[in-house]
């Protein structure tokens, strides 16, 4: 290449033009240029012949000969050898023959676009180092003397359409975590299962706002450089972690094929929906059912296994990391409201670098293989330490006063089987902050189910949402003392309640489970399973031929355990709750008079999963 020792008038004009175009540009006090295009400058330098051959073979030679502005970082032949050249060209041709478009061709994305940036960038001795975005979206560390740690052999070579640098070596391509997942294939330790799931929801769309516009031909806008945007619903909306973004930084735990299979073989039992719709009011379409039964067992393997360094700033530093929080984690202030305790850490994990036997889901980074990626660190895990009790298998707490919880209210005035008529009152009450029970009441609010003194029974029907199938749940009715609202209240008698659960079996037919039979065993219909039921309190004067009931404790915030049950179908994400609890208040008298209250002070209804027993039962049936 002919050495340029002075500036041409065109080069000086280009300097002024470039400096006015972009506030990103930096210029040395001395630059060189001859007014030729980037392509002409590259082909005239014998040390760049291998790089030039790749550009020509892939069609980038013509792009570097146009008026579009680029900054090119060309590796010299000493490090980018003929063997390297031939390998890149062969890769390009193989993918092109397989129908891969240029914007996805690995030879272009991982090599050519890794050495070219849009627009012009020059260096000066006084400039500060910064991250330079290459055409493939990767960030490369740009200093006065190097790019990504590779020294410049020549720099600030001004061409008519950009700036040329020559590098002493080629720039390494660093995969982001999303790309890493796709390429780690094969065997128990591969990521095929995870990759197949994520890339099933992978879509690429054209982004005109980020693309470089050219001329308008026949009324249609042409683009000199088309920018596409990856859209993945699982990453964007479900796990809320953009593992494909070069602008983010994550630590991500990735299940190998072995770990994936172990988790999926259990999870698939939890998301069994109504299959045969023989009931006209069943709202589960076959499309929705098939979609949920595919996505939910898989999504819930990886949900909460990604950690942004923005919200976990100690990651990647020398500071001790006591815990990590995923994007799905609930803030501290909402834990009590959602889970009943500030200590409940859902999608948050203690001691990620150390296994503590007494701490669930601790040590999630232990015994993993770590890989540095362009947007963070990937941890391949053969043993999955993220437990379901820290993620999706949570208590289902339905606030009694919530509009979405209450289905209906009714009286029974004559006998139990008579037509129900009238409506009792359900009155919302705010607990007094001065009450000793204040902090024990969810949301500091409860409701009062007020019965008619003439009614034999008053009832309320409540809805449950997001119930999992084949999970053992302990069912509780949580009540509060009337004095939580008025410390002078004289209604201090216990309340007798009867409970009945309704759900739908796989055929869409409603099953009923009543926790109240004379032989002290719950009645059971269809495929609802019952393991045990709560203690039953019975007055001597209470007729043995009537259903047994449960009594509340009027002196404290109390969880009355009703029983342990397992549902045959899942309602996660469905608009129709399909699982309902009927709570009825029995108003009874004896020889002395009223011995039970006709009021029920209800805080919430709770389904709490019995995780160890559930997993044990499922594994025994595998």
N, C-alpha and C positions, 0 to 999 in steps of 0.2 A: 504493500500500500504506500502511496506517495505521502510523505510526511508534510503536513501543513504547518507552516511557521508563522503565518499572519492571517488576519481576519479579512474575509471578503466583505464587500458592501452588503451582500445578501445575508451573510451570517449575522452581521451587526443588526440588520433590520429584523431578522428572525428573533434575536435576543430580546429586542424591544417589544416585539409582538408577543412572545411567550411570556414576558414578565407582566404584561398587561392582561393576559388571559386568565391566569389562575393564581390565587393566593397560595397554592401548594408548591409553586415553583421555587427552586433555589438555583443560583448561578454563581459559578466561580468567577474570580476577578479576571482570569485568563481562560478562554475557551478556544477550541479549534473547530473548523468546519470548512466545507468546500462547496456547499450548495447542492450537493448530490443527495439523492434519496437514501433512506436507511438501507434499502436493498442494494443499491449501488455501492455504498460504503462497505457493506458486509462482503459482497462478492469480490471487492478489490483487495481484501485483506486475506492473504494466503493462510494465516493462522486460524481463520474462521471457516475454512472450506467444508469441514464436516457439519458444522451448524447450518451453513448455507444449503447443503444437500438435503438436510431434513426439512428446512423451510420450503424448498422447492418441491419436494416429494409430497408435502401435505397441503400445498396451495397457499402457504403463508407468504411466499415470495411476492406474489402479486399484491397482497395487502400492504406490504412494507414498501411498495413502490407507488402507492396512492398518496393523496393529500391528507389522509387521516394521520393524526399525530400519535406517536408511540415513543416510549422509552424502552430500548432493547438492551438486555444484558447477555452478551454472547460469550459462551465458554470457548477457550482456545483449544486447538487440536491436541495439545499435550495431555490434557485431562479428559477432553471429550473426543475419544479415539474413533477410528473407523469402525471398530467393533461396536462401540456405543451407538454410533450413527446407524449402522445396519440394523441393530436391535430395535431402535425407535421406529425406523421406516417399516420394518417387518410387522411391528405391533400395529402401526397405523393401517397398513394394508389388510391385516387379518381382521381387525374390527370393522373396517369399511366393507369388506366382503361379507361380514356377518350382519350387515345392515345397520351398524351403529352410526348415528349421525355425528358430524364433526364436533358439535358442541358437547358430546359425551365421549368422544374418542379419547382413550387414555393417553395416546401419544401426544395429542394436542393439549388436553387439560393438564396432564401431569408433567409434561416437559416443555412444550413450546410456550403455553400461557404461563408457565411457572418462571419464564425468563423474559416476559414482556409485560409492561404496564401501559395502560392508556394514559395519554397526555405526556407532557415533557417534564422531566425532572433532572436538574443538574445539582452538583454538590459544590460546596465552598468549605474552606477550612474552619469557618466560624459557625457553620450550621449545626444545629442540635440533631442527634440521632433520632430517628422516628421509624414508625412502621409504615412501609410502602405497600399499598394494595396492588397485587399483580392481577393479570387478566382473569385468572381462575378464582379470584376472590381471596387467595391466601395472603397473609401479611408477612412481609419480609423486612428484617431489620436493616435500615438504610443509614449508613454513616458516611462521613467524608471520604473514606477509603475502602469501603466494603459493602456488600449486600449479603445478608444472612451469614456473615462471618467469612465470606469468600472475597479475597482482595481483588481490587480492580487492577488490571494490567494497564489499561488505558481508560480515561474517563472524560466526560464532557465533550464528546465528539459530536458537534452540532451538524445535523443533516437538515434537508429542506422540510422534512416531515417528522422531526423528533430528535432524540438524543441517543447516541450509541455508547455503550461501555463494553469493554472486553474483560472477561473474568478469568482468573487463574484456574478455576475449576467450575463444574456445573453445580447448580443449586439443587440441593436435595428436596424432594417432594414429600411433605409431611401430610399424611392423611388426617382428616378430621375424624372424630369418633364414629360418625355415621358411615363414612367410607371404610373405616377400619372394620366395622361390623360386617360389611358386605364381602370383604376380602379374606376374612378368617374362616375358611371353609374346611370341612372334612373331619370325620372321626368324632370321638366323644368330646374332644376339647375344641372343636370348631364352633362357630357361631351361626351355622346354617339355619337353625330353627328360629332364632331371634331375627336374623336377616330376612328370612322369608316372610315373617310376620310384618316387620316394619316396612319392607319394600312393597308389600301388597297394597299399602296406602300411600305410595310414592307417586306424585304427579309433578310434572315440570310444565310451567306456563311461561309464555313470552311476556317480558316486562318492557313496554315501550318507553316508560319514563327514564329507565336506566340505560337504554340502548342509544347508540350514536346514530343520529339521523343523517341520511344522505339526501339525494335529490328526490323530487316528486316526479314519477313517471306515470303518464296516463292517469293523473289524478290520484295516484296511490303513493304513499310515503315509502321510500326505500330506506334501508338501514345499513350503514357501513359495518356496524358491529351490533349483533343481536344479543341481548342479555336475557337469560332465562332464570326463573326463580323456582326453587324446589318448594313444593307444598306437601307436607306430610301431616295428615290429621292426627296421627298418634302422637307425634312429637309436639305439634303446635297446640292441640286442644286437650289431649288426654293426659300425657305425662308432664306437659308444660315445660319441656326441656328441649331447646333447639340444638340437638347434637349435630345438626348439619350446618350450623351457622359458624362462620369464621369470626363473627363479632362477639361471640360468647365464649365462656370458659367454664368447663364442667369437669367434675370427677364422676365417672359413671361405672357402676358395677354391672357386668354383663354376664348372664348365665350361659355357660357352655351347653352344647347339645345334651350332655349327660344331666346337668342341673335342670335344664329346661324340661326334659322328659319327666324327671322326678316330680317337679312342681306341677306340670300340666296334668299328669296322671291322677293327681289329687284334686286339683282345682276344677276339673271338668264336672265333678259331682255336685259342685256348689251352684252351677248355673244351668239347671234343667228346667225348661219352661213348659207350659202347657203345649202338648203336641197335637192331640186330636180334639178339635173344637166341636164337641157335640152339644155345647151349650150356646144359645144364641147371644148371651151377654158376655161371652169371652172375647176380649179385645186383642188377643195376641195373634197377629197375622203371621203367616208362615215365614214371610220375609224378615220381619222383626225378630222372630224366634231364632231363625237360622243365623242371622247377623249377630245377635247377642251370644248365642251358644258358641259361635266361633271366636268372637273378639274378647269377651270378658274373661274366660279362663286364662287366656294368653296375656292380655293387657295387665291383669292383676298379678302376673309374675314379676313384671318389671316396674310397675307403678311405684314411685317413691324410691327408686334405686339410682337417681341422678341428683347431683348436688352442684348448684351454681357457685362459683367462687365469688360472685358478687354478694350473695347472702351468707357465704361461709368463707370470710376473708382469710382465715388462718390456714386454709388448705394451700399447700405449696410453699409454706413458710416454715421457719424453724420453731414457731410457737406450737405449744401442745394443743392438740385438737381434742376437746372434751366431748363434743357431739357434732353431728352434721344434720342439717335440715334440708329436706327435699322441697321442691316447689309446691308439692301438694300438702305440706305440713300446715297445721292450723296455728295461728299466732297464740301466744300465751294467754292473752285476754279472752279468747273465745273457747279455750279448752273446757273450762267449767261449764259453760253454757251448752256445749255440744256433747261432752263426754262425762260430765259430772265431777271432774277433778282437774285442778290445775296441773297435777303431776302426770296426766295422761298424755304421752308423747306419741301421737299418731304421725307416721311418715317422718319421724325424727329418731335418730339412733345415737346411743351413748357409746363412748370409747370405741370409735371405728377401727383403731389400730391395735386394740387389745380385747381378747375374749374374756368376758367376766361371766362365769356360770350363772350368777344370780340376776344378771341384767339381760332381758330379752333383746335379741338382735344386736348385741354388742359384737365388736370385732368383724364388721362387715368387709373390711379391707384385708383381713388376715387370710393367709393361705391363698392369695390370688396372684396372678401374673399381671404386672402393670406394664403399660405401653404408653409412651409419650406421643400425643397427637397434636395436630396444629391448633386445636381448640380445647386442650385439656389432657386428662389422663384416663385411659380405659383400663379397667380391672376385670380380667377374665376369671370367673369363679366356677370351679367344679363343684364346690359345696356351697349351697345357697343358705346364707345366714340371716337373711331378712325374713322375719317371721310374719305369718298372716295376722297375728294379734297386734302387730305394729302397723299393719296396712289396712286391708279391706275388711277383715273379719272383726267388726266392731259391735258394741252395744247399739241396739236400735231403741232410741228413747223418743217417745211420742208425748209431747206436752199436751195435757188434757185440755187446756184452754185454747190451743191453736185451732184455727178454722179448718186447716187441712186434716186435723186428727179426728174431729167429731163427724160422725156420719149421721146419726139421728138420735132422738129422744122419745120415750113413750112411757105411759102408765099401764099397769095391769090392775084393774079395780076389783074384779070378782075372783075367778080362779085363774090359775096360771095359763091354761089353754084358751081362755076367753079372748075375744077380740081386743086388741090393744087400742085404747083411746086416750086422747089428751096428751099433753106434753109437760113434763116437769121442767123446772127452770135450771139452767146451767149458768151460774154467775161467776164471773172472773173476779178474783181477789188479789190485791197486792199485799204481800207480807210486810209487816211493819219492820222497819230497820232496827227498832228497839227490841224486837222479838229475839229470844235466844235461838229460835229455829231459822232465822233469816238466811244465814249462809248455807243452810242445808237444803233449801228449796230451790229447785232449778229455775233460773231466771227470776227468782224472788216472787214468782207468781203462781197461783194455783186456782182451782175452780171449785165451786160448791154445787153439788148436785142436790137440788132441793125437791124433796118428794111431797106429795099430798098426804096429809095425815089419814085420809080416808082410803088411800090406795093400798093395795096389798103388796105391790111391788112397783118400783120405778126403775127404768133401765136406760142405759146409754150405749150406743154402738160406736166403737172407735176403729180407726183405720191404722194399719201398719204398712210401711213402704220399705222397699229394698231388703226384703227377707230372702235369705239364701236357702237353697234346697239342701237336704241331707245334712244339715247342721243341727246339732242338739242345742236348744236354747232353754235357759231358765227364764220363766215368765214371772214377772213381779208386777203388782199393783202398788204404786207408791202413794201413800196418803200423808196428810199433815194434820196437826191438831187445829181445832177451830180457833184456839187462842193465838195462832200465828197472825191472825188478822185483828182480833180483838181480845186482849188479855183478860177482859172481864166476861167473856162469853161463858155461858153456863152449860152449853151443849158439850158435855164431857163423857157421854156414853159411847161405847164402841158401836161400830156400824157393821151389820152383817151383809156380806156380798156373795153373789154367785157369779161365776165366770164361765163363758162359753167361747171357744175359738172356732172361726170359720176359715176355710181356705179352699182352693181348687186343686183337684188331683190332675195327673197328666192328661186326662181326657176332658178336662174343663168342667167337670162335675163338682159341685160344692160338697165338701166333706165337713162334718161337724165334730168337735171334740168338747164334751161337757165335763168339767172338773167337779163332778158332784153326784155320785151314785150311792145308793143305800148300802151296797156291799163294800163301800170304801175303795172301789176301783173306778177310775174314770171310764166312761163309755167311749168307744172308739168306732169310727166308721171309716170305710175306705182304707187308704194307705197312710193316714196320719199315724205316726208312731208316738207312744207315750212310755216313758221309762218309770216315772214316779210322780207323785203329786204331794202338795203341801199338807201341813197339819190342819186338821179340821176341828174346830171348836164347836161343841154342841151343848146346849142347855138341857138339863134333865127333862124340862117340860116341852122340849121341841120334838114334835111328832117324828117317829122313826120312819114313817112312810113318805116323808117329804125330803127333797134333796138337801144334802148337807151343804153348808156354806162356810165361808171364811170370815173371820172377824178382824177388824182393823184395831190398831192401838191408838186410842184418843189422846195419849199423853206425849207422843213424840212423832218426829218424822220417821215413818216406818215403811220398809219394803216388805210387803206381804208376798211370800213366795207361793205362787199358784201351782206350778208344776214344771216338769221338764218335757219338752216336745220337739219333734222333728217334722219339718214340712216336706212334702214330696215335690213341690215345685218352687221355682225362684220367681220373685217379683221385682228384682233389681231393675230400675230404669223404666218400669211400666207405668203408664198413666192411670191404670186402674189398680188400686192397692191389692185387691183380691184376698188379702188376709185381714180379718176383722176380729175384734174382741168385744163381746157383749158383757157389760158389767151391770148387774142388777142388785138393787138394794132391797133386802127383805125387811119389812116393818112388822115386828112380832110383839105380842103381848103375852104376859103370864097372869097368874092370879093376882099379883100385886099391882100390875099395870105395865106401862111401857118400860122395857129393860134394854132396848136397843135404840139407837138414834135413827131417824129417818133421813138424815143428811150424810152425804159422803163428801169429804174434803180431799179432793184428788189432785195430786201434783203431776204425775206422769205415769205412763205405762212403759215397762221396760222388758225388752228381750235381750238377754245377755248370753253370748255364745259360750258353750263349754268346749273349748278348742281342743284340749288334749284328748278328750273322749271322742270327739268328732273325727280327728285325724286317725286315731287308733282304729276306730270302727271302719273307716274307709280303707285303710291299708290292709286290714284283715280280709277285706272283700276283693282286693285287687287280684 
